[in-house]
Amino acid sequence: MAVKKLDEDTGEIKRLYVAPHARRDGVARRLLGAIEDVARDLGCQLVRLDTGDKQPASLNLFRSTGYVEIPDYNGNPYASYWMEKRL
């Protein structure tokens, strides 16, 4: 599942991955948009996610699509950035 409900209005995006051969063609941006649509269909008004410091392309994608950094919300010891976006 790409979206995990955290509460009635908030979802968490889990495991967004694009294979290396499909990168730089807009696949990640389209996939993220589709996942956000799923979150809306589930009744989410806000989505959150986390990412590590070894994924700079992911961090750039999230920032460029409206995600803003927030404090740690899930205690993930492998994450370096926590972000959210109002849908």
C-alpha positions in Angstrom: 0.0 0.0 0.0 1.4 3.4 -0.9 -0.6 5.4 1.7 -0.9 4.5 5.3 -3.6 6.4 7.3 -2.1 8.0 10.4 -5.4 9.5 11.6 -8.7 10.5 10.0 -7.3 13.4 8.0 -3.6 12.4 7.6 -1.9 9.8 5.4 1.7 8.7 5.2 3.3 8.0 1.8 5.4 4.8 2.1 8.1 3.5 -0.2 8.2 5.6 -3.3 10.8 4.0 -5.7 11.6 4.4 -9.4 14.0 2.0 -11.0 17.2 3.7 -12.3 16.4 3.0 -16.0 13.0 4.9 -15.6 14.4 8.0 -13.8 14.6 11.5 -15.3 11.5 10.9 -17.4 8.9 12.3 -15.0 7.9 8.9 -13.7 8.4 9.8 -10.0 6.5 13.0 -10.3 3.5 11.2 -12.0 3.7 8.4 -9.4 3.7 10.8 -6.5 0.7 12.6 -8.0 -1.2 9.3 -8.3 -0.3 8.4 -4.7 -1.6 11.8 -3.6 -4.8 11.1 -5.5 -5.2 7.8 -3.6 -4.7 9.7 -0.3 -7.4 12.2 -1.3 -9.7 9.2 -2.1 -9.0 7.9 1.4 -10.1 11.2 2.9 -6.7 12.6 3.6 -6.3 16.4 3.7 -2.6 16.1 4.6 0.1 13.7 3.6 3.5 13.1 5.3 6.6 11.2 4.4 10.2 10.8 5.4 13.4 10.3 3.5 17.1 9.8 4.1 20.0 12.0 3.4 21.3 9.6 0.7 18.2 10.4 -1.5 18.9 14.0 -2.7 16.8 13.5 -5.9 13.8 12.4 -3.7 14.3 15.4 -1.5 14.4 17.7 -4.5 11.2 16.0 -5.9 9.3 16.5 -2.7 10.4 20.1 -2.2 9.5 20.9 -5.9 6.0 19.4 -5.5 5.0 21.4 -2.4 6.3 19.4 0.5 7.7 21.3 3.5 10.0 20.1 6.2 8.4 19.3 9.6 9.8 17.9 12.9 10.2 14.1 13.2 6.7 12.7 13.4 7.5 8.9 13.4 10.8 8.3 15.1 12.3 6.6 12.0 16.0 6.2 12.8 16.9 5.9 9.1 15.3 9.2 8.1 16.9 12.6 8.0 14.0 14.6 6.6 10.3 14.6 7.5 7.9 16.4 5.3 4.2 17.1 4.7 1.9 18.6 2.1 -1.6 19.8 2.4 -3.8 18.3 -0.3 
